[in-house]
């Protein structure tokens, strides 16, 4: 197994940590025609939190810990260094741990690609982590499936807690898709969603929500994505 690479993870409570949002405010409001996963094959997993006994910490409210992945647990990304999102409920946990693994032919985790642990405040909200674009961290390989997990932990030494999982596959965009994205910069979320690129559609709308949290158009686009047929994360539609 590869050596664990631990770095500081940007964690949010009711907001999304974005390195730069310059220029976003001037963009037109997004539209949203619908998320289409195409022929993406589903994977086993639980995108809603499962708790292990012990630890003494709790999460309250509804929804519980939830990874932002489609209903079949798998999402495509157009980036070799994607951003992962999840929802954290109000809780008494002390840490959140993120881990990303390569898998074998039977979908069993093998090599650890990236891991990070950060302290949390206990306040609920949307959280994210991005694979670093520089340094020793591996980037995703095209066509390969990866399994990721987030865990809420009571202490840095206690592996018991609340966990949820998701899957991701890196698929470089076609020249046609790249041209569409260049021609319609104000509708990137829509273009990505229709092409089946889940992680990129989520990120684009998250950027828009960060820049325009009270925009009816942005919030309606987010709601449409969360409630769409192949997603059904209705409890996250009002974030």
C-alpha contacts under 8 A as a table, 3 or more apart, distances in Angstrom:
res1	aa1	res2	aa2	distance
1	X	110	X	6.38
1	X	111	X	4.72
1	X	112	X	6.21
2	X	111	X	5.32
2	X	112	X	5.29
2	X	113	X	7.08
3	X	112	X	7.11
4	X	112	X	6.64
4	X	113	X	7.66
4	X	114	X	6.51
4	X	115	X	6.02
5	X	113	X	7.82
5	X	114	X	5.55
5	X	115	X	5.49
5	X	116	X	6.98
5	X	137	X	7.12
6	X	114	X	7.30
6	X	115	X	5.34
6	X	116	X	4.48
6	X	117	X	6.81
7	X	115	X	7.41
7	X	116	X	5.25
7	X	117	X	7.31
8	X	116	X	6.47
8	X	117	X	7.03
8	X	118	X	6.43
9	X	116	X	6.20
9	X	117	X	6.84
9	X	118	X	6.07
9	X	128	X	7.84
9	X	129	X	5.83
10	X	17	X	6.06
10	X	127	X	7.50
10	X	128	X	6.37
10	X	129	X	5.90
11	X	16	X	7.64
11	X	17	X	6.74
11	X	118	X	7.82
11	X	120	X	7.49
11	X	127	X	5.06
11	X	128	X	6.03
11	X	129	X	7.39
12	X	15	X	5.33
12	X	16	X	5.38
12	X	17	X	6.05
12	X	125	X	6.36
12	X	126	X	5.78
12	X	127	X	4.63
12	X	128	X	7.11
13	X	16	X	7.57
13	X	123	X	6.03
13	X	124	X	5.67
13	X	125	X	4.32
13	X	126	X	6.08
13	X	127	X	6.92
14	X	124	X	6.75
14	X	125	X	4.20
14	X	126	X	5.78
14	X	239	X	7.90
15	X	125	X	6.89
15	X	126	X	6.35
15	X	127	X	7.71
15	X	210	X	6.78
16	X	126	X	6.50
16	X	127	X	6.35
16	X	128	X	7.10
16	X	206	X	7.04
16	X	207	X	7.85
16	X	210	X	6.28
17	X	127	X	7.77
17	X	128	X	7.35
18	X	21	X	6.71
18	X	207	X	7.25
18	X	210	X	7.81
21	X	24	X	5.66
21	X	25	X	7.85
21	X	207	X	7.04
21	X	210	X	7.95
21	X	211	X	6.72
22	X	25	X	7.43
23	X	26	X	5.67
23	X	27	X	7.11
24	X	27	X	5.36
24	X	207	X	7.66
24	X	208	X	6.83
24	X	211	X	6.40
25	X	208	X	7.88
25	X	211	X	5.81
25	X	212	X	6.88
27	X	186	X	5.72
28	X	186	X	5.52
29	X	186	X	6.96
29	X	187	X	7.85
29	X	217	X	5.72
29	X	218	X	6.19
30	X	186	X	6.21
30	X	187	X	5.18
30	X	188	X	7.86
30	X	189	X	7.17
30	X	190	X	7.23
30	X	217	X	6.54
30	X	218	X	6.13
30	X	221	X	6.73
31	X	187	X	6.30
31	X	189	X	7.96
31	X	190	X	6.20
31	X	217	X	7.42
31	X	221	X	6.22
32	X	189	X	7.31
32	X	190	X	4.94
32	X	221	X	5.40
32	X	224	X	7.00
32	X	225	X	7.50
33	X	190	X	6.23
33	X	193	X	7.99
33	X	194	X	7.07
34	X	190	X	7.20
34	X	193	X	6.32
34	X	194	X	5.97
34	X	224	X	7.35
34	X	225	X	6.70
34	X	228	X	6.73
35	X	190	X	7.94
35	X	193	X	4.43
35	X	194	X	5.13
35	X	195	X	7.67
35	X	196	X	6.27
35	X	198	X	7.53
35	X	225	X	6.60
35	X	228	X	6.76
35	X	230	X	7.09
36	X	193	X	6.25
36	X	194	X	5.10
36	X	195	X	6.39
36	X	196	X	4.93
36	X	230	X	7.35
37	X	40	X	5.73
37	X	75	X	7.70
37	X	194	X	7.90
37	X	195	X	7.39
37	X	196	X	4.35
37	X	197	X	7.50
37	X	198	X	7.76
37	X	230	X	7.31
38	X	195	X	7.74
38	X	196	X	6.21
40	X	74	X	7.35
40	X	75	X	7.82
41	X	72	X	7.58
41	X	74	X	7.43
42	X	72	X	4.56
42	X	73	X	6.14
42	X	74	X	5.83
43	X	72	X	6.33
43	X	73	X	5.82
43	X	74	X	6.28
43	X	167	X	7.23
44	X	72	X	7.98
44	X	73	X	7.07
45	X	73	X	6.58
45	X	165	X	6.02
45	X	166	X	6.62
46	X	49	X	7.01
46	X	50	X	7.70
46	X	73	X	7.58
46	X	164	X	5.75
46	X	165	X	5.50
46	X	166	X	7.21
47	X	66	X	5.42
47	X	67	X	4.99
47	X	68	X	7.34
47	X	69	X	7.03
47	X	73	X	6.82
47	X	164	X	5.05
47	X	165	X	5.08
47	X	166	X	6.01
48	X	64	X	6.51
48	X	65	X	5.78
48	X	66	X	4.47
48	X	67	X	6.62
48	X	163	X	7.83
48	X	164	X	5.42
48	X	165	X	7.63
49	X	64	X	6.05
49	X	65	X	4.77
49	X	66	X	5.96
49	X	162	X	5.74
49	X	163	X	4.91
49	X	164	X	4.53
50	X	162	X	5.45
50	X	163	X	5.36
50	X	164	X	6.44
51	X	160	X	7.81
51	X	161	X	5.57
51	X	162	X	4.25
51	X	163	X	6.40
52	X	160	X	5.64
52	X	161	X	5.47
52	X	162	X	6.52
53	X	160	X	6.90
53	X	161	X	7.40
54	X	160	X	6.58
54	X	161	X	7.57
55	X	153	X	7.82
55	X	154	X	5.81
55	X	158	X	7.27
55	X	160	X	6.24
55	X	161	X	6.70
56	X	154	X	7.26
57	X	91	X	7.46
57	X	92	X	5.30
57	X	93	X	5.39
57	X	153	X	7.88
57	X	154	X	5.90
57	X	161	X	7.63
58	X	91	X	5.58
58	X	92	X	5.47
58	X	93	X	6.68
59	X	64	X	7.21
59	X	89	X	6.17
59	X	90	X	5.75
59	X	91	X	4.03
59	X	92	X	6.44
59	X	93	X	7.63
60	X	64	X	7.30
60	X	89	X	6.29
60	X	90	X	5.51
60	X	91	X	5.92
61	X	64	X	6.64
61	X	89	X	6.29
61	X	90	X	6.66
62	X	89	X	7.19
62	X	235	X	7.86
63	X	66	X	7.30
63	X	89	X	6.77
63	X	235	X	6.28
63	X	236	X	7.66
64	X	87	X	7.68
64	X	88	X	6.90
64	X	89	X	5.54
65	X	86	X	7.32
65	X	87	X	5.60
65	X	88	X	4.90
65	X	89	X	5.88
65	X	162	X	7.39
65	X	163	X	7.21
65	X	164	X	6.67
66	X	86	X	5.54
66	X	87	X	5.12
66	X	88	X	6.90
66	X	164	X	6.21
67	X	85	X	6.41
67	X	86	X	4.25
67	X	87	X	6.42
67	X	150	X	7.74
67	X	164	X	6.18
67	X	165	X	6.29
67	X	166	X	6.36
68	X	84	X	7.68
68	X	85	X	5.56
68	X	86	X	5.14
68	X	87	X	7.41
68	X	166	X	7.79
68	X	233	X	7.91
69	X	72	X	7.85
69	X	73	X	5.44
69	X	74	X	6.29
69	X	75	X	6.21
69	X	166	X	6.18
69	X	167	X	7.55
69	X	198	X	7.56
69	X	199	X	7.94
69	X	231	X	7.24
70	X	73	X	5.25
70	X	74	X	6.11
70	X	75	X	6.40
70	X	198	X	7.54
70	X	230	X	6.09
70	X	231	X	4.30
70	X	232	X	7.46
71	X	74	X	7.76
71	X	230	X	5.62
71	X	231	X	4.68
71	X	232	X	6.38
71	X	233	X	7.94
72	X	230	X	7.62
72	X	231	X	7.95
73	X	166	X	5.47
73	X	167	X	5.90
74	X	166	X	6.53
74	X	167	X	4.64
74	X	168	X	5.60
74	X	169	X	7.50
75	X	167	X	6.37
75	X	168	X	5.03
75	X	169	X	6.39
75	X	196	X	7.76
75	X	197	X	6.76
75	X	198	X	5.19
75	X	199	X	6.40
76	X	168	X	5.77
76	X	169	X	4.90
76	X	170	X	5.86
76	X	171	X	6.51
76	X	196	X	6.59
76	X	197	X	4.77
76	X	198	X	5.53
76	X	199	X	6.36
77	X	80	X	7.64
77	X	82	X	6.73
77	X	168	X	7.02
77	X	169	X	6.19
77	X	170	X	4.95
77	X	171	X	6.05
77	X	172	X	7.67
77	X	197	X	5.27
77	X	198	X	6.45
77	X	199	X	5.33
77	X	200	X	5.96
78	X	82	X	7.84
78	X	170	X	6.02
78	X	171	X	5.47
78	X	172	X	4.97
78	X	173	X	5.57
78	X	197	X	6.60
78	X	200	X	6.78
79	X	82	X	5.25
79	X	170	X	6.57
79	X	171	X	7.66
79	X	172	X	6.84
79	X	200	X	7.88
80	X	139	X	5.31
80	X	140	X	4.77
80	X	141	X	7.04
80	X	142	X	7.77
80	X	170	X	6.31
81	X	130	X	6.70
81	X	131	X	4.85
81	X	132	X	6.54
81	X	133	X	6.09
81	X	139	X	5.78
81	X	140	X	6.69
82	X	130	X	5.71
82	X	131	X	5.96
82	X	199	X	7.24
82	X	200	X	7.76
83	X	128	X	6.67
83	X	129	X	5.61
83	X	130	X	4.09
83	X	131	X	6.58
83	X	199	X	6.98
83	X	200	X	8.00
83	X	203	X	7.00
84	X	128	X	5.39
84	X	129	X	5.43
84	X	130	X	6.23
84	X	199	X	7.08
85	X	126	X	7.06
85	X	127	X	5.67
85	X	128	X	4.39
85	X	129	X	6.84
86	X	126	X	5.86
86	X	127	X	5.40
86	X	128	X	6.35
87	X	124	X	7.52
87	X	125	X	5.74
87	X	126	X	4.51
87	X	127	X	6.02
88	X	123	X	7.91
88	X	124	X	5.13
88	X	125	X	5.38
88	X	126	X	6.22
88	X	127	X	7.00
89	X	123	X	7.06
89	X	124	X	4.30
89	X	125	X	6.48
90	X	122	X	5.56
90	X	123	X	4.83
90	X	124	X	4.23
90	X	125	X	7.88
91	X	122	X	4.73
91	X	123	X	6.59
91	X	124	X	7.21
92	X	122	X	5.44
92	X	154	X	7.77
93	X	96	X	7.99
93	X	120	X	7.43
93	X	122	X	6.33
93	X	152	X	6.08
93	X	153	X	5.61
93	X	154	X	4.80
93	X	155	X	7.79
94	X	119	X	5.70
94	X	120	X	5.65
94	X	121	X	7.21
94	X	122	X	7.24
94	X	152	X	7.43
94	X	153	X	6.05
94	X	154	X	5.11
94	X	155	X	6.10
95	X	117	X	6.68
95	X	118	X	5.52
95	X	119	X	4.32
95	X	120	X	5.38
95	X	152	X	5.76
95	X	153	X	5.07
95	X	154	X	6.47
95	X	155	X	6.60
95	X	156	X	6.95
96	X	117	X	5.67
96	X	118	X	5.55
96	X	119	X	6.35
96	X	120	X	6.60
96	X	150	X	6.83
96	X	151	X	5.56
96	X	152	X	4.58
96	X	153	X	6.08
97	X	115	X	7.30
97	X	116	X	5.76
97	X	117	X	4.32
97	X	118	X	6.64
97	X	149	X	7.99
97	X	150	X	5.51
97	X	151	X	5.08
97	X	152	X	6.49
97	X	153	X	7.44
98	X	115	X	5.46
98	X	116	X	5.32
98	X	117	X	6.38
98	X	148	X	7.36
98	X	149	X	5.78
98	X	150	X	4.59
98	X	151	X	6.64
99	X	112	X	7.38
99	X	113	X	7.68
99	X	114	X	5.77
99	X	115	X	4.31
99	X	116	X	6.67
99	X	148	X	5.59
99	X	149	X	5.41
99	X	150	X	6.65
100	X	112	X	6.07
100	X	113	X	5.49
100	X	114	X	5.30
100	X	115	X	6.42
100	X	146	X	6.77
100	X	147	X	5.82
100	X	148	X	4.30
100	X	149	X	6.61
101	X	109	X	5.66
101	X	110	X	6.41
101	X	111	X	5.62
101	X	112	X	4.50
101	X	113	X	5.36
101	X	114	X	7.31
101	X	146	X	5.58
101	X	147	X	5.30
101	X	148	X	6.22
102	X	109	X	5.78
102	X	110	X	5.55
102	X	111	X	5.24
102	X	112	X	6.42
102	X	113	X	6.75
102	X	144	X	7.94
102	X	145	X	6.86
102	X	146	X	4.86
102	X	147	X	6.57
103	X	106	X	7.52
103	X	107	X	4.99
103	X	108	X	5.08
103	X	109	X	4.30
103	X	110	X	5.18
103	X	111	X	7.22
103	X	145	X	6.85
103	X	146	X	6.09
103	X	147	X	6.99
104	X	107	X	5.13
104	X	108	X	5.43
104	X	109	X	6.57
104	X	110	X	6.44
105	X	108	X	7.44
109	X	112	X	7.88
109	X	147	X	7.14
112	X	115	X	7.50
113	X	137	X	7.00
113	X	138	X	5.99
114	X	131	X	7.52
114	X	137	X	6.62
114	X	138	X	7.49
120	X	123	X	7.78
126	X	239	X	7.83
131	X	137	X	7.53
131	X	139	X	7.48
132	X	135	X	7.11
132	X	137	X	6.64
133	X	137	X	7.94
133	X	139	X	7.78
134	X	137	X	7.16
140	X	144	X	7.58
140	X	170	X	6.32
141	X	144	X	5.72
141	X	170	X	6.50
142	X	169	X	7.36
142	X	170	X	4.96
142	X	171	X	5.39
142	X	172	X	6.77
143	X	169	X	6.20
143	X	170	X	5.77
143	X	171	X	5.84
144	X	169	X	5.71
144	X	170	X	6.59
145	X	167	X	6.87
145	X	168	X	5.79
145	X	169	X	4.69
145	X	170	X	7.48
146	X	167	X	5.62
146	X	168	X	5.30
146	X	169	X	6.34
147	X	165	X	7.23
147	X	166	X	5.92
147	X	167	X	4.56
147	X	168	X	6.54
148	X	165	X	5.63
148	X	166	X	5.30
148	X	167	X	5.98
148	X	168	X	7.73
149	X	163	X	6.88
149	X	164	X	5.72
149	X	165	X	4.32
149	X	166	X	6.40
150	X	163	X	5.59
150	X	164	X	5.61
150	X	165	X	6.49
151	X	161	X	6.46
151	X	162	X	5.45
151	X	163	X	4.22
151	X	164	X	6.68
152	X	161	X	5.46
152	X	162	X	5.09
152	X	163	X	6.40
153	X	156	X	6.96
153	X	158	X	6.66
153	X	159	X	6.53
153	X	160	X	6.39
153	X	161	X	4.94
153	X	162	X	7.01
154	X	158	X	6.57
154	X	160	X	7.61
154	X	161	X	6.81
155	X	158	X	5.27
155	X	159	X	7.93
156	X	159	X	7.69
158	X	161	X	7.96
173	X	176	X	7.98
173	X	177	X	5.92
173	X	178	X	6.26
174	X	177	X	5.21
174	X	178	X	6.22
175	X	178	X	5.02
175	X	179	X	6.14
176	X	179	X	5.15
176	X	180	X	6.32
177	X	180	X	4.99
177	X	181	X	6.22
177	X	191	X	7.86
177	X	195	X	7.83
178	X	181	X	5.14
178	X	182	X	6.26
179	X	182	X	5.07
179	X	183	X	6.08
180	X	183	X	5.04
180	X	184	X	5.97
180	X	191	X	7.19
181	X	184	X	5.22
181	X	185	X	5.66
181	X	187	X	7.74
181	X	188	X	5.80
181	X	191	X	6.75
182	X	185	X	5.72
184	X	187	X	5.40
184	X	188	X	6.46
185	X	188	X	5.46
187	X	190	X	5.32
187	X	191	X	6.29
188	X	191	X	5.03
188	X	192	X	5.96
188	X	201	X	7.14
188	X	204	X	6.66
189	X	192	X	5.20
189	X	193	X	5.94
189	X	200	X	7.03
189	X	201	X	4.23
189	X	202	X	7.07
189	X	203	X	7.88
189	X	204	X	5.29
189	X	205	X	6.10
190	X	193	X	5.09
190	X	194	X	6.15
190	X	201	X	6.89
191	X	194	X	5.43
191	X	195	X	6.28
191	X	201	X	7.87
192	X	195	X	5.16
192	X	196	X	6.26
192	X	197	X	4.98
192	X	198	X	7.05
192	X	200	X	6.29
192	X	201	X	5.22
193	X	196	X	5.11
193	X	197	X	5.51
193	X	198	X	6.02
193	X	200	X	7.87
193	X	201	X	5.37
194	X	197	X	7.60
197	X	200	X	5.69
197	X	201	X	6.26
198	X	201	X	5.24
198	X	202	X	6.24
199	X	202	X	5.22
199	X	203	X	6.18
200	X	203	X	5.02
200	X	204	X	6.12
201	X	204	X	5.26
201	X	205	X	6.34
202	X	205	X	5.32
202	X	206	X	6.00
203	X	206	X	4.92
203	X	207	X	6.13
204	X	207	X	5.16
204	X	208	X	6.36
205	X	208	X	4.89
205	X	209	X	6.07
205	X	218	X	7.07
205	X	221	X	7.56
205	X	222	X	6.41
206	X	209	X	4.99
206	X	210	X	6.13
207	X	210	X	5.11
207	X	211	X	6.29
208	X	211	X	5.14
208	X	212	X	5.81
208	X	213	X	7.62
208	X	218	X	6.47
209	X	212	X	5.03
209	X	213	X	4.68
209	X	214	X	7.80
209	X	215	X	7.71
209	X	218	X	6.28
209	X	219	X	7.13
210	X	213	X	5.70
212	X	215	X	5.33
212	X	218	X	7.27
213	X	218	X	7.77
213	X	219	X	7.62
214	X	219	X	7.45
215	X	218	X	5.35
215	X	219	X	6.19
216	X	219	X	5.19
216	X	220	X	5.96
217	X	220	X	5.18
217	X	221	X	6.20
218	X	221	X	5.15
218	X	222	X	6.26
219	X	222	X	5.05
219	X	223	X	6.07
219	X	238	X	7.66
220	X	223	X	4.98
220	X	224	X	6.06
221	X	224	X	5.08
221	X	225	X	6.27
222	X	225	X	5.19
222	X	226	X	6.25
222	X	237	X	6.53
223	X	226	X	5.24
223	X	227	X	6.04
223	X	234	X	7.80
223	X	236	X	7.88
223	X	237	X	4.36
223	X	238	X	6.53
224	X	227	X	5.28
224	X	228	X	5.78
224	X	237	X	7.58
225	X	228	X	5.24
225	X	231	X	7.29
225	X	237	X	7.93
226	X	231	X	5.98
226	X	232	X	5.94
226	X	233	X	4.98
226	X	234	X	5.75
226	X	236	X	6.54
226	X	237	X	5.32
227	X	231	X	6.28
227	X	232	X	4.75
227	X	233	X	5.77
227	X	234	X	4.91
227	X	237	X	6.58
228	X	231	X	5.37
228	X	232	X	5.82
229	X	232	X	6.09
233	X	236	X	5.65
233	X	237	X	6.88
234	X	237	X	5.16
235	X	238	X	7.14
236	X	239	X	5.59
